[in-house]
């Protein structure tokens, strides 16, 4: 819902330069050569509106898929769940069987470059079961107790900030969701619980997550 972005429409439908964040995100994902299908998990009461919003974008962009017979991007819009995890699970069931690699992306990262999408897909195609784009952490990180008192300083050299899209072999992602018993903030966390090694690739500053009004202003500048 994007509560931290302030009152208004669900976050993915907030406007950036006159277009919803979701439109920007889908346009960039569709431009990645490996993408042949896009499934959007939308608010349950907005499925038809989202489908109408996105259909012209995908219809006008040919995806350079690995199997040219698949032609232009397929687009599916499904009703999402009450959580991110439930929404991803709902979208996963709509992915056609011929796709063995699945990328999970956040519409809030609306300016993610197609090159990053392709880099994640390439890494999965190269043999990794799970792949995430990451950036080095530049701030000093403190661990604090329940009273706000510092109890330690974390070595930031081993820390990474995670972005999306996260890429998976389809069987890995399906198994991770089937085995999940707790809520997770990302799909790679579920893959980790299965014991699947998660490979990293360099992320992109442009793939910032739009969460607060300040982030929306930064995204305007990035344009």
N, C-alpha and C positions, 0 to 999 in steps of 0.2 A: 504493500500500500504506500510505501514511501513516507511514513509518518514524519521522519526527520527532515523531509524536504518541505514540510509545511502543508497546510490544508489545500485540497484540490483533487484532481483526478489521480488514479493510481500512477505511481512513479513512471512506469514505462510509457504512459500516455502524456506525460508532461511535455511541453513544447521547448525545443531548442532551435533557434533560428526559424521559427514558424512551423516546424515539423516535430511530431512526437519522437521521443528518444527511441522507441521501438523501431520506427521507420529508419532512423539513422543506423541502428544496430543491424537490422536485417539487410539493408543496402550494402553494408561493408562485408557482412558474412557471405552474402550471395556473390560478391566479387572475388572471393577466394577460389582459385581454379579447381580445388578438389570437392567443393560443396555441390551436391546434387539434390539435396532435399533439406528443407527447413521446417521444423515443427515448433510452433509457438504455443506455450501454455498461457492462456489469457484468463482474466477474471470470468467466472462462470456466466455472469450476466452480460458479458461484452464479447462473446465469441463471434457472433455475426458481425458486429461492428469492426472488430480487429481483422477478421477475414476480408472484409470489404476494403479496409484501410491498406492492407498489404498486397492484395492481389495484383494491382497494377505494377507495383515495384518488381515483384518476382517475374511477372509475365514479360516485363521489358528487359530482363537481364538474363542472358544465356550463361549458364554455369559451365566452366571447363572441367567437367567431371572426368574421372579416370576411364569410365566406360561411356563413350560418346553416344551410345544408343539410348542412354537415359535422357538425352536432350536437355531442355531447360529445367531450371529448378522446380521441383515439386514443392508445394506449400500446403501445410496442414495446420489448422488452428484447433486446439482442444481446450476443454475446460481444465484449468489448473486446480490444485488442491488448496488446503488451508495453510500449507507451509511450502517453503522452497523445495524440500525433499519430495513432498507429495506431488508437486507440480512437475518436477523432473520425471518422476515415475510415470505420471499420466502421459507426458509427452513421449517417453521412451516406447510406450506400447503402440504409438502411432507411426513409428519409424518403419518404413518398408523393409522387408526381410533381406533385400539384396544389399543393404548397407551394413558392412561389418565393422565400420569405424564410426563412432558417435562422438560429437563434440557438444559439451554443455556450456552454454554462454548466458551471461546476464545482460539483459537489455540496458541495465544501468551503466554498463561500459559501452556506451553508444558510439564512441569514436575509435574503437579497437581497429587497427589497420588490417586489411585483408592479408597482408604479409605475415602477421602474427597468427592468424587463423590457419594459414597454410603451413607455417612452421610447426604448429602443434600436430596437425594432421600428418605431416611428413615424419615426425618423430614416432607416432603410433605405427605408421606404415613401415617404419624402419625396424620394428620389432618390440617396441615397448608397450606393455599392457595398459599403462596409465601415464599421462603426461600433463604437466601443469606449467604455465608461464609464470616466471617469478622475477622480482626486482630485489636488489640488495636493500637491507634496512639501513637508513642513514642516521636515524635518531638514536641517542642513547636510550636503552630500555631498562626500566627499574621494575623489580618485583616488589609488591607491597602487600601488607597483611590487611585484615578486615578493618583495621583502624586507620589505614592510610599511611602507615609507617613503612619506610623502605626496609626490606629485609635482604636485598641483594641486587646486584647489577648483572644483567644478562649479557653474555658475550654476543654482540650483534653480528660478528663475523660469520656465525653459523646460522643466522636468521635470514629468512626471505619472506617478502610480502607476496602473497599469491594473487594471481589475476585469472581471468577467463578469456577465451574458452579453455576448458579442461578437456583433454581428449582421452578416449578409451577404446580398447577393443570392445566390441558390443557385448561379448560374453562376460567380460570382466564387469562392465557397468551393470548388466542385468543381474549377475550374481551378487554384486555389492548391495543393490537395492533389495534383493530378496532376503539377504541375511541381516539387514539393518534392523536393530531393535530400538535404538535411540535416535533422536534427531541430530543431524549433522549440518554444519554450516557449509560444507562443500562435498562434492562427490568423491574427490580424492581421499578425503578422510575415511569414507566408507571402504574404498579400495585398500587403504592401509590396514583397516581392521581385518581384511581377508588375507593379509600378508603379501599383497601384490606390491612390488617395488614401484614407487612413483618417480618417474624421470622428470627432470626440469629442463626448460629451455628459457633463454632470455626473454623477459617481458618487454613491454613498451610503456613509456610515460603517457602516451596517448590513450592507453587502455585504462585510464583512471576510472574509478567508480563514482558515479554521481549520486551522492547521498544527501548532501545538505545544500542550501541555497548558495553557499560559497562555491561548492563544486560546480554548480550550474553556471556560475559566473566565469569560472576558470575554463569550462568547456566552451563558452562563448569566445573567450580569448584564443583558445586553440584553433577555432575555426579560422 
